[in-house]
Amino acid sequence: MTRPRAVLATRNAGKVDELRRILGGEVELLGLDDVTPYEPGPETGATFEENALAKAREAVHHTGLPAVADDSGLAVDAMNGMPGVLSARWAGRHGDDRANLELLLAQLEDVPDERRAGGFVCAAAYALPDGRSEVVLGHLRGWVARAPRGTGGFGYDPLLVPDGLDVTTAELSAAEKDAISHRGQAFRTLAPRLLQALGGGGQAST
């Protein structure tokens, strides 16, 4: 029986491998490097859910395949949920992790430890060529450290200390981070729903 095909709207090979593991081989999952290239549009949504759905629908439009996409960031309670959807470009230039970290730490400099709560949020969405779509959320709560710690991960990983731990997500191994991460939670929730929508009806890996 031929497996259904879908594209994950990312060029991050790690994300593609992670979702392949979660889907348990029941879907032939491609990344953007495996399809005809297109230039992704700007992320203009006001929420993670809006951005994830927009990216998934854009991938369907350009590839004709069922598509999956995610959008994620850091939401700090003392900053009313910011940087939020602006996380990747908080310092003004998209993807400048060091500048983003430095700006956030400066903004939180006078915030006491008991008010530095926050967390990572991930919206994961699928969209199908027939117009059906769905989006789910994953969360990883914790608090913002006063200085970057660890060399793993990317983005704000060196700053978030998950609840119940005394290390940042950048100090966790890849397997430890995947087990609790906002992105892993969202993808694990979305996977069985995607399989059902594609007609597979199987159980995704956990």
Buried (B, 14 or more C-beta within 10 A) or exposed (E): EEEBBBBBBBEBEEBBEBBBBBBBEBBBBBBBEBBEEEEBEEBEBEBBBBBBBBBBBBBBEBBEBBBBBBBBBBBBBBBEBBBBBBBBBBBEEEEBBEBBBBBBBEBBEEBEEEEBBBBBBBBBBBBBEEEEBBBBBBEBBBBBBEEBBBEBBEBBBBBBBBEEBEEBBBBBEEEBBBEBBBBBBBBBBBBBBBBEBBEBEBEBEE
